[in-house]
């Protein structure tokens, strides 16, 4: 695993529009150097992130890229991603379907939830009890069993910050790079080149000993980085939680990428590897 020379974490967004303040990217080089933020004059667009992924994965520095969204809906609890619909039962053809039916701006997917498959998603009390929509993947159950906290669900569509909109938009990106960049565990980890994994920033915040709490200060950030074997970051201003999330995650990815348990978690089966996937760092 030491062949990866860079580790990048992406805080993603499912918000409508062309540019998204919620997107942040941090990169950590191999070693102990502090992660650095990739700053831009304007907020990132999802299309720009796609282009950056293609450049990074195909570049001379093998990069492990982590995206903070769910790569697939749960299927093993109910036998279908969207029960009652005649849709694919594996992730890759499902990504292709999401991309095909969405014409939203900048790889967005709000229409998938709000119109195309509206009955499957919770938008408020008019949809009935929220508990009826709280379905989760096996990796989320595994994380929760370790005290990770209550995981979000892909069927809760209230607000642009919810994981639902971000995840379906992310599936469009995954489809665009599928076949050109390895996406673990749906693809086996290649012997060379870059790869994409799903991350959950809370995993690394907990790994740093912070119990999953959001970090919004330089002091808190550097305490977390130190716990993950990283040198301190030198920031002029107090960071946002989007920025600390990705800096901590990039350092955390680097810290565990050489551990075989990271790539072979006990709960990951061949069936899950092609349907629901797994969150990098959940063991």
N, C-alpha and C positions, 0 to 999 in steps of 0.2 A: 504493500500500500504506500510505501514511501515514494513511489514514483510520482505522486501528486506534488507539484511544487507551489500551487496556489490553492487557496480555499476561499470561496466567495459565498456570502449569504445575502439573499434578496428578500426584503420585506415587500410583499406584493400588494396590489390593490385591485378591487373589482368595481371601483367607482365609475360612474358614467363620465364621458368626456374624453379629451385627447391627452391631457397631462395630469399627473396625479402626485400630490404632495405626500401621499402615504407611501410611495415607493422609495426605498433606500437600499443602497448596495454597499457592502464593506468587503474588502479583500485582505486576507492574511497570507503572507508569503511563508513558505516552509521555514521552520526555525522558531525563534521566540519573539520576533519583531511584533510590534503592536499592529493590529488591523488598521487599515486606512479607509476612510469613506471616499467613494467615488462621487465627487460633487459636480454639479452642472449649473450653468447660468439659469436654466429653466428647469422646472420639475421634469422628471422622467416621464416618457410615454411608455406604454407597454410594448409598442412596436420597436422603440429604441432598445428596450431591454432584450427583446428577441434578437435584434441585430448584434447586440453586445454578447449575448450567449453564443451565437454562431461564431463570432470572431474569437472569443475566449476558448471555446471548446476545440476549435480547429487550429489554435495558435501553437507556438513552440513551447509554451509552459503548460503542462497538463494541469487543468483546473477542475477541482471538484466544486460544483455549484449547487447550493442548497436554496430551494424555494419554500417560503413559508405559506403554503396552501395545501389543501388535500388533493392528492393526485387522482383520486377516484372516489365515488360514493361508496357507502357500505353496500354489500350485496349478500353476505353470508347469513345475515340475520333474517332476511326475508326472501332470498332467492332471486332478486332482481334489483337493479339500480332504481328503477321507477316502476314499482309493481303495477301490473295491468297493461303496460306498454310493451309492444313487440320490438324490443331494442336489444343491442348487443349485450352479452354477458361477460365480456372481457374488456379491460380498460382501453386498449389501443383502438379497437373499432368504435368504442364509445366516445373517445376523444375526437375521432374523425366525424362522428355524427354531430357532436356539439359544435364543432367548427363549421360544419356544412349548414346547419340550420340557423346559425347566428350571423347577422349582418351588422351587428352593433359596431360603433366607432371604436377604433384602436383596440381590436381584439377583445372587446367587451362581450359580456354574456348575460346582461340583465334581462334581455328579451326571453331567454331560455326559461328563466324563473317566472317572469311577470306575465308571459303570454303563452309561449309554446307548451310549457308543462306546468302551468299555474297551479293545478290542484295538488301537486306534490309538495308544495312549499308553504311555510308558515309566514304570513305577513301580519298577523294580528288576531285579536279575539274572534273576529268574524269567521276565521277558519276552524274554530273549535278549540279543544284543549291543546295547548302546546306540547304536552307530554306525548301526544299521538305522533309527533314529528321527530322525536328525539331518538334517532337511530344512529348507531356508531359502528365503526370498523373494529376489527380485532386488535389492531395496533393501539387504538384509542383505549380500548378496555385494558390492554396490557399496561399502558402508561398510567391509567387511573388506579390500577391495582397496586402500583408502587407509591401511591399517595400524590400522584401528579396533579390531581384536581379535576374538576368537571370539564370535559372536553366540549368544544363547540360541535354543532352538527351541520352538515351540508344542506339540511332542509329548513334551517332557520334563515329566512331571507330579510329580516328586518334590519334596515340600515346598510349603507355602503361598506361599513367596516366589518360586517359579518363575513365569516369564512365562506359562506355559500357563493356570493357573487364573485369573490376573489378566486375561488377554486374553479368554477366553471370557466371563467376567463382564462385561468391558468391552463386548463385542459386544452384550450385553443393553441396556446403557445407550445405545449407538449406535442400536440399533433404536428405543428409546423416543423419541429426539430426532430421528430421521431424518424428513425432510420439513419440519421446523420450524427446524432449524439446519443450515447448510451444513457438510458433512463432507468436507474436501479430502483427496485428489483425486477421491473418488467423486462429489462434486458440484463443479461449477465454482465458483471463488471468486466470491461475489456482490459487487455493487457497493456494497452497504451492509449494515450489521448485523454480527453476530458470526460466527465460524466456529470449527470444531474441526479440529485436526490431530493426527497421531500424532507423539510425540517420543520420543527415546532420550536420557536425560540424559547418557550418556557422550559424545554428540556435542558438547554444549556444554562439558563439562569439558575435552575435548580442544581445543576451540576457544579455551578460556582458557589453553592451554599447559600443562595438568597431566597430559597423556598418559593420561587416563581414570581416574586414581586417585581414590578416594573422598576427600571433604573432610569433616573432622570438627572443625575449629577455626575460630574467628572470624577468625584471621589468614589461614588458607588460603582461607576464603570471600571475604574482602575483596580478596585478591590476584586471585582469579578474577573477581570483579565488576569490578575496575579494568581487567582485560584486556578485558572486554566493554563498556567504556565507561560503567560504572555507578559512582555514588557508593557509599561503604562502607555496610554495614548496621550498625546499632547494636543489638546483642543483649546482654542481661544475662548470659546463660549460654552455654556452649559448645554449638553446635548438633549435632543428630543428622545422620547422612548423608541421611536422608529430607528434612530441612529444607534442607540445603545443596544437595541435588540440585535441588529445585524453585526455590530462589532463583537458582541459577546458570542453570537452564534458562529462567526467566522473563526474565532479563537477556539471555540468548543469543537467545531468540526475538525480542525487541525489536531486538537488534543486526542481525539478518539479514532482518527482514521487508520491508525496502525494496529488497532485492537481487533483481532479476528471476531470477537463477539459482536462488534458493531455491524459486521457484514453477515453474520449468521445468528441473528436473534432466535431465541428458543421458540417463539411463537410463529415464525415465518415459515409457511408451508408452500410447496409448489403451486397449489391452487390460489393462495393469497397473492403470490408473486405476480400473477397475471390478471388478477381481478381487483383487489383492494390496494395492493402494494403495502408499504411499511414506512414508518417514519424513522429516518436516520437518527441513531442515538437511543431509541427505545429498545431495551434488551429484555 
